[in-house]
């Protein structure tokens, strides 16, 4: 859906007249056979009747390279084009590496409206992740395909030098859970915690990134 000139003016006036805050969602598609990407930027807001509305602001080609810096500049220009910098509440993105890079750049942006938005978003995410990562870790250990090996693999990628502390947290909690339910934990020599799925390569984990 393309926003033509007259429709764009009407939509601009509609959003400009809203007193509510607006959340943006950029959906990005990349061709598998060519360095071509497109984004669809959608605005979400609650109107005066407390009804959730959404409007497509742009559907455009993203210049190459499709990295965090390019995305940051591209989305930032669209926000300013639609005069949403003072109404921006949050941005909802998926977990691609380019989006992570874009948000990190916005933390140090020269535009205050981006820093004001990204800071609280990151704090809320980290709080939510801190509360949920333990449950997710235990669930992975209970998966018969990978067990603790998968936890170690991704915690190394997520936490880097702090990975051992979070892995230990999962190990202790898993052991406590087994004891609470009257189970037994089997150990292998030189391993202070259960290990399963020996011989699995890094490629075997790739499906979990999709």
N, C-alpha and C positions, 0 to 999 in steps of 0.2 A: 504493500500500500504506500503510494507516494503522496506526499503532502504538496499539493499544487499551491501556486502563489496566493489565490484568494482564500483557499482553505487554511493556508498557513497563517495569513493575517488574522482570520477569525479565531483560529486556535491560539495564536499569540495573545490576542486581546482577551480571550477567555481566561487563559492562565494568568495573565498579567492582572486581571481583576479579582483573582482569588486571594483570600487572606490566609488560606491554609498552607501548610508545609507540603513539599512534594518529594516523593521518592522516585529515583530513576533506576531502570534496569536496562543495561546494555547487553543484548544478545549478539554473539559474534559467531559467524560461520567462516570456515576456511576451506578452500578447495584442496582435495587430496592430491590433485595432479598439477596444480599450478599455485604460484605464490599470490593468490587472490583471496581477499577477505572482505566480508561485509558485516556491518553492524546495524541492528535495529534498536534505536533508543526509545524507550517507552516511559512516560510519566504516569505515576499513580498518585491519587489524592482522594480525600474525602470531601464531598461537596457540602453545601449548607444544609442539605437534607440528610446528612450522615450516610450517604450512599458512596460506595467505593467506585471511583472512576479511573479509567486508564486511557491515555491518548498516545498514539505513535507520533513522535516528534521528527524522526529522521530514519531513513533507510539508505545507507550510503556505503560506498566502497572505501575501505581503509587503505591508505598508502602503505607500501612496503618500506621497511620491515615491520612486521606485526608484533613488535616487542612492547614492553611496558612503557617506554618513553613515548613511542608513537601513539599508543592508546591513550596515555595520559593527556597529551597535547590535543588529540582528536576529540575526546570527550569533554575536555575543558572548554574547547572552542564552541562546542554545541551548547554547553551550559550557559556560556556568555551570550551566544547568539539568541537564545530563548529568554534571556534575562531572568534566569532562575537562581542566580548565585545567592540572593538574599532569602530565597524560599526553600533552598535545598535542605532536606531532612536527612536522607541517607541514600546509599547506593547499594543495590543488591547485585552481586556478581557470582559467578561460579568459581571453582577452585583451580582454574588454570594458572600456570606460572606467570603468564603475561599479566593477568589481573592482579596477582600478588605484587608483582613489580610495580604496576601502576599505582596501587594503593600506597606502597612504600614511598614512591616519589611524591605523592600528594601530602604525605606527612610533613615534608620539607618544602611544600609549594610556597611560592610568593603570594598566592591568593589565600587570604584568611578564610574564605568560605569553604575551601577544600580542607584546610587543616582543622577547622572547627568540626567538620563532618567526620573526617577519617579518625581523629583521635578517640572520640567516644565509641565509634563503631569497633575499633580495634580493642578497646578496653572491655566492651561487652562480649566480643567474640572470645577473648582470652579467658574471661570469667566463665563463660558457658563451656568452653573447651576444657578448662581445668576441672570442672564438675563432671563432665561426661566422658573424658578420655579414659578414666579408670574402668568404667563400666564397659566401654568399647574394647579396651585391652583384654579384660577378662573374657568377653564374648569371643574374641579372636583365639584365645588360648583354648577355649572349648570347641573350636572348629577343628575337626579331625584332619584337615588337609595340611595345616601349617603350624598350629600350636604357637609356642613361645618364639619360634624363629621369626615369624612374621612381625611380631611385636618389636623384637630387637631391630629388624631390618628397617622398619619405618620410623621407629623412635630415634634411630641414629640419624635419619634424614631430617626429622622434625626438630629434635632437640640438640643435635650435635654433641658438644662436650657435656651437656647435662643429661644425656640419654640414659646413662647407667642409673641415675637417681630415679627416673620415671620407670625404668624396667624393674628395678628393685621394688618399687611400690606395687606394680602389678603382680610380681612374684609373691610378695608377702600376702597381699589381699587374696590371691588365688589359693594359696595354702590355707589361709584362715577359712575360706569358703569351703574347701574340701573337708577340713576338720569339723566345721560346724555341721555339715551334712553327713558326717560319719564315714567319709571316704578315705582313701589312702593315696599318697603322692609317691610315685616311683621315681627314684633318682638314678642317674648314671654317674659312674666315677668321674671325678674332676668337674662335675657340673652340680652346683648347689641348688638347681631347680630343674623341673621337668623339661626335657628336650625331645622334640618329635620332628619328623619330616627331614631326616638327615639326607644330604645329597641334593637338596633343592637349590636350583640356580636362581640368580636375580631375575632372569627372564620369566620364571614361573610366577613372580609377583606382579607382573605387568598388568594382568587383568584387573587387579584391585585399583589401578589408577584410572580406569575407564569410567 
